[in-house]
Amino acid sequence: MSILAMLLVVSSQSSALNLFEEMVAESAAGYHQWTEIQFTSNANATMRIKSWACTLGDSAYFFGGQELPSEDIAGGLWRIDFTTMDITEVVPADGVVPGDRRNLRAACDEARGIFYLLLGKNTQQDFNDMWLYYPSNNTWREMPQD
């Protein structure tokens, strides 16, 4: 059973400690192991912290964060294609993109094919906005604020 499945089937009779013990036992038995992935290209991707990622189909998308070791606030949307193991920066043709930020939140809607980006901050401001990225036509759209 996967960790996610284990989390979903926790009943009121199971305590968090029992769940943790089960996860440790499965890990010790070799069910859950980390594997290093070798990408076929890196497209000058930088190591980042405080960014956010989620998956849509055969790809993972991640945005923003703080670059290491420079600690610069980063922007840009990156895509990891799990079928080719390529990592590329996604650059919309119209040039419209959210501002650089870290400590953001994001989610993906598989059914609608949308990457949602919200909140975050940079060195000058805290963001209180929401953006939608549409991979189908490679565009961002900022949601209006009330």
PyMOL commands that place a pseudoatom at each C-alpha (Angstrom):
pseudoatom trace, name=CA, resn=MET, resi=1, chain=A, elem=C, hetatm=0, pos=[0.000, 0.000, 0.000]
pseudoatom trace, name=CA, resn=SER, resi=2, chain=A, elem=C, hetatm=0, pos=[1.359, 3.438, -0.885]
pseudoatom trace, name=CA, resn=ILE, resi=3, chain=A, elem=C, hetatm=0, pos=[1.885, 6.127, 1.728]
pseudoatom trace, name=CA, resn=LEU, resi=4, chain=A, elem=C, hetatm=0, pos=[-0.882, 8.212, 0.135]
pseudoatom trace, name=CA, resn=ALA, resi=5, chain=A, elem=C, hetatm=0, pos=[-3.286, 5.281, 0.217]
pseudoatom trace, name=CA, resn=MET, resi=6, chain=A, elem=C, hetatm=0, pos=[-2.354, 4.636, 3.835]
pseudoatom trace, name=CA, resn=LEU, resi=7, chain=A, elem=C, hetatm=0, pos=[-3.140, 8.244, 4.694]
pseudoatom trace, name=CA, resn=LEU, resi=8, chain=A, elem=C, hetatm=0, pos=[-6.511, 8.007, 2.962]
pseudoatom trace, name=CA, resn=VAL, resi=9, chain=A, elem=C, hetatm=0, pos=[-7.629, 4.856, 4.762]
pseudoatom trace, name=CA, resn=VAL, resi=10, chain=A, elem=C, hetatm=0, pos=[-6.732, 5.942, 8.273]
pseudoatom trace, name=CA, resn=SER, resi=11, chain=A, elem=C, hetatm=0, pos=[-9.806, 5.326, 10.382]
pseudoatom trace, name=CA, resn=SER, resi=12, chain=A, elem=C, hetatm=0, pos=[-10.790, 6.767, 13.734]
pseudoatom trace, name=CA, resn=GLN, resi=13, chain=A, elem=C, hetatm=0, pos=[-9.428, 3.576, 15.295]
pseudoatom trace, name=CA, resn=SER, resi=14, chain=A, elem=C, hetatm=0, pos=[-5.903, 4.194, 13.954]
pseudoatom trace, name=CA, resn=SER, resi=15, chain=A, elem=C, hetatm=0, pos=[-3.676, 6.699, 15.626]
pseudoatom trace, name=CA, resn=ALA, resi=16, chain=A, elem=C, hetatm=0, pos=[-1.073, 8.783, 13.838]
pseudoatom trace, name=CA, resn=LEU, resi=17, chain=A, elem=C, hetatm=0, pos=[1.594, 6.843, 15.725]
pseudoatom trace, name=CA, resn=ASN, resi=18, chain=A, elem=C, hetatm=0, pos=[0.307, 3.506, 14.363]
pseudoatom trace, name=CA, resn=LEU, resi=19, chain=A, elem=C, hetatm=0, pos=[0.264, 4.938, 10.836]
pseudoatom trace, name=CA, resn=PHE, resi=20, chain=A, elem=C, hetatm=0, pos=[3.824, 6.219, 11.244]
pseudoatom trace, name=CA, resn=GLU, resi=21, chain=A, elem=C, hetatm=0, pos=[4.949, 2.815, 12.563]
pseudoatom trace, name=CA, resn=GLU, resi=22, chain=A, elem=C, hetatm=0, pos=[3.371, 1.103, 9.533]
pseudoatom trace, name=CA, resn=MET, resi=23, chain=A, elem=C, hetatm=0, pos=[5.140, 3.504, 7.164]
pseudoatom trace, name=CA, resn=VAL, resi=24, chain=A, elem=C, hetatm=0, pos=[8.493, 2.903, 8.864]
pseudoatom trace, name=CA, resn=ALA, resi=25, chain=A, elem=C, hetatm=0, pos=[7.969, -0.874, 8.695]
pseudoatom trace, name=CA, resn=GLU, resi=26, chain=A, elem=C, hetatm=0, pos=[7.140, -0.717, 4.970]
pseudoatom trace, name=CA, resn=SER, resi=27, chain=A, elem=C, hetatm=0, pos=[10.175, 1.468, 4.310]
pseudoatom trace, name=CA, resn=ALA, resi=28, chain=A, elem=C, hetatm=0, pos=[12.419, -0.949, 6.184]
pseudoatom trace, name=CA, resn=ALA, resi=29, chain=A, elem=C, hetatm=0, pos=[10.977, -3.787, 4.116]
pseudoatom trace, name=CA, resn=GLY, resi=30, chain=A, elem=C, hetatm=0, pos=[12.042, -1.991, 0.934]
pseudoatom trace, name=CA, resn=TYR, resi=31, chain=A, elem=C, hetatm=0, pos=[8.623, -0.860, -0.277]
pseudoatom trace, name=CA, resn=HIS, resi=32, chain=A, elem=C, hetatm=0, pos=[9.533, 2.841, -0.312]
pseudoatom trace, name=CA, resn=GLN, resi=33, chain=A, elem=C, hetatm=0, pos=[12.927, 3.825, -1.610]
pseudoatom trace, name=CA, resn=TRP, resi=34, chain=A, elem=C, hetatm=0, pos=[14.378, 7.024, -3.055]
pseudoatom trace, name=CA, resn=THR, resi=35, chain=A, elem=C, hetatm=0, pos=[15.786, 6.774, -6.557]
pseudoatom trace, name=CA, resn=GLU, resi=36, chain=A, elem=C, hetatm=0, pos=[17.957, 9.433, -8.167]
pseudoatom trace, name=CA, resn=ILE, resi=37, chain=A, elem=C, hetatm=0, pos=[16.586, 10.558, -11.522]
pseudoatom trace, name=CA, resn=GLN, resi=38, chain=A, elem=C, hetatm=0, pos=[18.946, 11.495, -14.342]
pseudoatom trace, name=CA, resn=PHE, resi=39, chain=A, elem=C, hetatm=0, pos=[17.484, 14.184, -16.571]
pseudoatom trace, name=CA, resn=THR, resi=40, chain=A, elem=C, hetatm=0, pos=[18.306, 14.191, -20.289]
pseudoatom trace, name=CA, resn=SER, resi=41, chain=A, elem=C, hetatm=0, pos=[18.697, 17.982, -20.216]
pseudoatom trace, name=CA, resn=ASN, resi=42, chain=A, elem=C, hetatm=0, pos=[18.746, 20.599, -17.487]
pseudoatom trace, name=CA, resn=ALA, resi=43, chain=A, elem=C, hetatm=0, pos=[18.044, 23.788, -19.509]
pseudoatom trace, name=CA, resn=ASN, resi=44, chain=A, elem=C, hetatm=0, pos=[20.055, 25.781, -16.969]
pseudoatom trace, name=CA, resn=ALA, resi=45, chain=A, elem=C, hetatm=0, pos=[17.636, 24.936, -14.172]
pseudoatom trace, name=CA, resn=THR, resi=46, chain=A, elem=C, hetatm=0, pos=[18.836, 26.124, -10.775]
pseudoatom trace, name=CA, resn=MET, resi=47, chain=A, elem=C, hetatm=0, pos=[18.503, 24.446, -7.408]
pseudoatom trace, name=CA, resn=ARG, resi=48, chain=A, elem=C, hetatm=0, pos=[15.629, 26.086, -5.509]
pseudoatom trace, name=CA, resn=ILE, resi=49, chain=A, elem=C, hetatm=0, pos=[13.868, 26.108, -2.191]
pseudoatom trace, name=CA, resn=LYS, resi=50, chain=A, elem=C, hetatm=0, pos=[10.493, 27.618, -1.227]
pseudoatom trace, name=CA, resn=SER, resi=51, chain=A, elem=C, hetatm=0, pos=[8.981, 26.854, -4.643]
pseudoatom trace, name=CA, resn=TRP, resi=52, chain=A, elem=C, hetatm=0, pos=[5.945, 24.731, -5.461]
pseudoatom trace, name=CA, resn=ALA, resi=53, chain=A, elem=C, hetatm=0, pos=[5.274, 21.896, -7.891]
pseudoatom trace, name=CA, resn=CYS, resi=54, chain=A, elem=C, hetatm=0, pos=[2.448, 19.644, -8.990]
pseudoatom trace, name=CA, resn=THR, resi=55, chain=A, elem=C, hetatm=0, pos=[1.717, 17.219, -11.804]
pseudoatom trace, name=CA, resn=LEU, resi=56, chain=A, elem=C, hetatm=0, pos=[-0.492, 17.388, -14.879]
pseudoatom trace, name=CA, resn=GLY, resi=57, chain=A, elem=C, hetatm=0, pos=[-0.520, 14.271, -17.033]
pseudoatom trace, name=CA, resn=ASP, resi=58, chain=A, elem=C, hetatm=0, pos=[3.014, 13.096, -17.797]
pseudoatom trace, name=CA, resn=SER, resi=59, chain=A, elem=C, hetatm=0, pos=[4.588, 16.343, -16.580]
pseudoatom trace, name=CA, resn=ALA, resi=60, chain=A, elem=C, hetatm=0, pos=[5.419, 18.163, -13.378]
pseudoatom trace, name=CA, resn=TYR, resi=61, chain=A, elem=C, hetatm=0, pos=[5.336, 21.956, -13.305]
pseudoatom trace, name=CA, resn=PHE, resi=62, chain=A, elem=C, hetatm=0, pos=[7.125, 24.079, -10.739]
pseudoatom trace, name=CA, resn=PHE, resi=63, chain=A, elem=C, hetatm=0, pos=[7.278, 27.807, -10.236]
pseudoatom trace, name=CA, resn=GLY, resi=64, chain=A, elem=C, hetatm=0, pos=[9.317, 30.361, -8.331]
pseudoatom trace, name=CA, resn=GLY, resi=65, chain=A, elem=C, hetatm=0, pos=[11.252, 29.877, -5.165]
pseudoatom trace, name=CA, resn=GLN, resi=66, chain=A, elem=C, hetatm=0, pos=[14.615, 30.982, -3.926]
pseudoatom trace, name=CA, resn=GLU, resi=67, chain=A, elem=C, hetatm=0, pos=[17.729, 29.991, -5.880]
pseudoatom trace, name=CA, resn=LEU, resi=68, chain=A, elem=C, hetatm=0, pos=[20.662, 28.338, -4.171]
pseudoatom trace, name=CA, resn=PRO, resi=69, chain=A, elem=C, hetatm=0, pos=[23.327, 29.277, -3.328]
pseudoatom trace, name=CA, resn=SER, resi=70, chain=A, elem=C, hetatm=0, pos=[22.602, 32.893, -4.390]
pseudoatom trace, name=CA, resn=GLU, resi=71, chain=A, elem=C, hetatm=0, pos=[19.289, 33.171, -2.464]
pseudoatom trace, name=CA, resn=ASP, resi=72, chain=A, elem=C, hetatm=0, pos=[17.847, 35.287, -5.311]
pseudoatom trace, name=CA, resn=ILE, resi=73, chain=A, elem=C, hetatm=0, pos=[14.041, 35.243, -5.601]
pseudoatom trace, name=CA, resn=ALA, resi=74, chain=A, elem=C, hetatm=0, pos=[13.165, 33.232, -8.701]
pseudoatom trace, name=CA, resn=GLY, resi=75, chain=A, elem=C, hetatm=0, pos=[10.295, 33.232, -11.141]
pseudoatom trace, name=CA, resn=GLY, resi=76, chain=A, elem=C, hetatm=0, pos=[9.610, 31.240, -14.210]
pseudoatom trace, name=CA, resn=LEU, resi=77, chain=A, elem=C, hetatm=0, pos=[7.643, 28.108, -14.796]
pseudoatom trace, name=CA, resn=TRP, resi=78, chain=A, elem=C, hetatm=0, pos=[9.577, 24.886, -15.408]
pseudoatom trace, name=CA, resn=ARG, resi=79, chain=A, elem=C, hetatm=0, pos=[8.309, 21.592, -16.785]
pseudoatom trace, name=CA, resn=ILE, resi=80, chain=A, elem=C, hetatm=0, pos=[9.650, 18.106, -16.225]
pseudoatom trace, name=CA, resn=ASP, resi=81, chain=A, elem=C, hetatm=0, pos=[8.450, 15.705, -18.931]
pseudoatom trace, name=CA, resn=PHE, resi=82, chain=A, elem=C, hetatm=0, pos=[8.373, 12.259, -17.313]
pseudoatom trace, name=CA, resn=THR, resi=83, chain=A, elem=C, hetatm=0, pos=[8.285, 10.470, -20.676]
pseudoatom trace, name=CA, resn=THR, resi=84, chain=A, elem=C, hetatm=0, pos=[11.581, 11.983, -21.911]
pseudoatom trace, name=CA, resn=MET, resi=85, chain=A, elem=C, hetatm=0, pos=[13.036, 13.169, -18.572]
pseudoatom trace, name=CA, resn=ASP, resi=86, chain=A, elem=C, hetatm=0, pos=[13.645, 16.603, -20.109]
pseudoatom trace, name=CA, resn=ILE, resi=87, chain=A, elem=C, hetatm=0, pos=[13.447, 19.676, -17.915]
pseudoatom trace, name=CA, resn=THR, resi=88, chain=A, elem=C, hetatm=0, pos=[12.658, 22.912, -19.739]
pseudoatom trace, name=CA, resn=GLU, resi=89, chain=A, elem=C, hetatm=0, pos=[11.656, 26.450, -18.898]
pseudoatom trace, name=CA, resn=VAL, resi=90, chain=A, elem=C, hetatm=0, pos=[8.155, 27.281, -20.100]
pseudoatom trace, name=CA, resn=VAL, resi=91, chain=A, elem=C, hetatm=0, pos=[8.083, 30.685, -21.824]
pseudoatom trace, name=CA, resn=PRO, resi=92, chain=A, elem=C, hetatm=0, pos=[4.665, 31.907, -22.981]
pseudoatom trace, name=CA, resn=ALA, resi=93, chain=A, elem=C, hetatm=0, pos=[4.710, 33.535, -26.430]
pseudoatom trace, name=CA, resn=ASP, resi=94, chain=A, elem=C, hetatm=0, pos=[2.838, 36.614, -25.163]
pseudoatom trace, name=CA, resn=GLY, resi=95, chain=A, elem=C, hetatm=0, pos=[5.377, 37.167, -22.375]
pseudoatom trace, name=CA, resn=VAL, resi=96, chain=A, elem=C, hetatm=0, pos=[2.700, 37.457, -19.669]
pseudoatom trace, name=CA, resn=VAL, resi=97, chain=A, elem=C, hetatm=0, pos=[3.931, 35.755, -16.479]
pseudoatom trace, name=CA, resn=PRO, resi=98, chain=A, elem=C, hetatm=0, pos=[3.398, 36.149, -12.726]
pseudoatom trace, name=CA, resn=GLY, resi=99, chain=A, elem=C, hetatm=0, pos=[6.000, 38.084, -10.768]
pseudoatom trace, name=CA, resn=ASP, resi=100, chain=A, elem=C, hetatm=0, pos=[9.011, 36.341, -9.215]
pseudoatom trace, name=CA, resn=ARG, resi=101, chain=A, elem=C, hetatm=0, pos=[8.164, 34.958, -5.788]
pseudoatom trace, name=CA, resn=ARG, resi=102, chain=A, elem=C, hetatm=0, pos=[8.900, 32.417, -3.077]
pseudoatom trace, name=CA, resn=ASN, resi=103, chain=A, elem=C, hetatm=0, pos=[6.704, 30.880, -0.356]
pseudoatom trace, name=CA, resn=LEU, resi=104, chain=A, elem=C, hetatm=0, pos=[3.897, 30.536, -2.884]
pseudoatom trace, name=CA, resn=ARG, resi=105, chain=A, elem=C, hetatm=0, pos=[1.163, 27.952, -3.158]
pseudoatom trace, name=CA, resn=ALA, resi=106, chain=A, elem=C, hetatm=0, pos=[0.114, 26.008, -6.221]
pseudoatom trace, name=CA, resn=ALA, resi=107, chain=A, elem=C, hetatm=0, pos=[-2.216, 23.211, -7.258]
pseudoatom trace, name=CA, resn=CYS, resi=108, chain=A, elem=C, hetatm=0, pos=[-2.998, 21.354, -10.451]
pseudoatom trace, name=CA, resn=ASP, resi=109, chain=A, elem=C, hetatm=0, pos=[-6.429, 20.440, -11.763]
pseudoatom trace, name=CA, resn=GLU, resi=110, chain=A, elem=C, hetatm=0, pos=[-5.922, 17.341, -13.875]
pseudoatom trace, name=CA, resn=ALA, resi=111, chain=A, elem=C, hetatm=0, pos=[-9.497, 17.325, -15.228]
pseudoatom trace, name=CA, resn=ARG, resi=112, chain=A, elem=C, hetatm=0, pos=[-9.283, 20.913, -16.502]
pseudoatom trace, name=CA, resn=GLY, resi=113, chain=A, elem=C, hetatm=0, pos=[-5.563, 20.879, -17.302]
pseudoatom trace, name=CA, resn=ILE, resi=114, chain=A, elem=C, hetatm=0, pos=[-4.793, 23.994, -15.236]
pseudoatom trace, name=CA, resn=PHE, resi=115, chain=A, elem=C, hetatm=0, pos=[-1.865, 24.938, -12.973]
pseudoatom trace, name=CA, resn=TYR, resi=116, chain=A, elem=C, hetatm=0, pos=[-3.020, 27.329, -10.222]
pseudoatom trace, name=CA, resn=LEU, resi=117, chain=A, elem=C, hetatm=0, pos=[-0.529, 29.711, -8.595]
pseudoatom trace, name=CA, resn=LEU, resi=118, chain=A, elem=C, hetatm=0, pos=[-1.352, 31.940, -5.673]
pseudoatom trace, name=CA, resn=LEU, resi=119, chain=A, elem=C, hetatm=0, pos=[0.139, 34.112, -2.982]
pseudoatom trace, name=CA, resn=GLY, resi=120, chain=A, elem=C, hetatm=0, pos=[3.866, 34.241, -2.218]
pseudoatom trace, name=CA, resn=LYS, resi=121, chain=A, elem=C, hetatm=0, pos=[6.264, 37.088, -1.597]
pseudoatom trace, name=CA, resn=ASN, resi=122, chain=A, elem=C, hetatm=0, pos=[9.465, 38.668, -2.796]
pseudoatom trace, name=CA, resn=THR, resi=123, chain=A, elem=C, hetatm=0, pos=[11.805, 41.183, -1.156]
pseudoatom trace, name=CA, resn=GLN, resi=124, chain=A, elem=C, hetatm=0, pos=[9.453, 44.114, -1.885]
pseudoatom trace, name=CA, resn=GLN, resi=125, chain=A, elem=C, hetatm=0, pos=[5.937, 42.770, -1.347]
pseudoatom trace, name=CA, resn=ASP, resi=126, chain=A, elem=C, hetatm=0, pos=[3.563, 40.039, -0.302]
pseudoatom trace, name=CA, resn=PHE, resi=127, chain=A, elem=C, hetatm=0, pos=[1.397, 38.837, -3.172]
pseudoatom trace, name=CA, resn=ASN, resi=128, chain=A, elem=C, hetatm=0, pos=[-2.347, 38.432, -2.769]
pseudoatom trace, name=CA, resn=ASP, resi=129, chain=A, elem=C, hetatm=0, pos=[-3.077, 37.235, -6.282]
pseudoatom trace, name=CA, resn=MET, resi=130, chain=A, elem=C, hetatm=0, pos=[-4.013, 34.129, -8.198]
pseudoatom trace, name=CA, resn=TRP, resi=131, chain=A, elem=C, hetatm=0, pos=[-2.797, 33.061, -11.627]
pseudoatom trace, name=CA, resn=LEU, resi=132, chain=A, elem=C, hetatm=0, pos=[-3.885, 30.206, -13.881]
pseudoatom trace, name=CA, resn=TYR, resi=133, chain=A, elem=C, hetatm=0, pos=[-1.518, 28.572, -16.366]
pseudoatom trace, name=CA, resn=TYR, resi=134, chain=A, elem=C, hetatm=0, pos=[-2.995, 26.668, -19.321]
pseudoatom trace, name=CA, resn=PRO, resi=135, chain=A, elem=C, hetatm=0, pos=[-0.468, 24.216, -20.823]
pseudoatom trace, name=CA, resn=SER, resi=136, chain=A, elem=C, hetatm=0, pos=[-2.810, 23.539, -23.756]
pseudoatom trace, name=CA, resn=ASN, resi=137, chain=A, elem=C, hetatm=0, pos=[-2.147, 27.018, -25.183]
pseudoatom trace, name=CA, resn=ASN, resi=138, chain=A, elem=C, hetatm=0, pos=[0.899, 28.036, -23.092]
pseudoatom trace, name=CA, resn=THR, resi=139, chain=A, elem=C, hetatm=0, pos=[-0.706, 31.090, -21.492]
pseudoatom trace, name=CA, resn=TRP, resi=140, chain=A, elem=C, hetatm=0, pos=[-1.067, 32.622, -18.029]
pseudoatom trace, name=CA, resn=ARG, resi=141, chain=A, elem=C, hetatm=0, pos=[-4.169, 34.471, -16.859]
pseudoatom trace, name=CA, resn=GLU, resi=142, chain=A, elem=C, hetatm=0, pos=[-4.400, 36.552, -13.698]
pseudoatom trace, name=CA, resn=MET, resi=143, chain=A, elem=C, hetatm=0, pos=[-7.672, 36.231, -11.862]
pseudoatom trace, name=CA, resn=PRO, resi=144, chain=A, elem=C, hetatm=0, pos=[-9.391, 39.535, -11.070]
pseudoatom trace, name=CA, resn=GLN, resi=145, chain=A, elem=C, hetatm=0, pos=[-9.367, 40.627, -7.444]
pseudoatom trace, name=CA, resn=ASP, resi=146, chain=A, elem=C, hetatm=0, pos=[-12.472, 41.875, -5.717]
for i in range(1, 146): cmd.bond("trace and resi %d" % i, "trace and resi %d" % (i + 1))
show_as sticks, trace
zoom trace
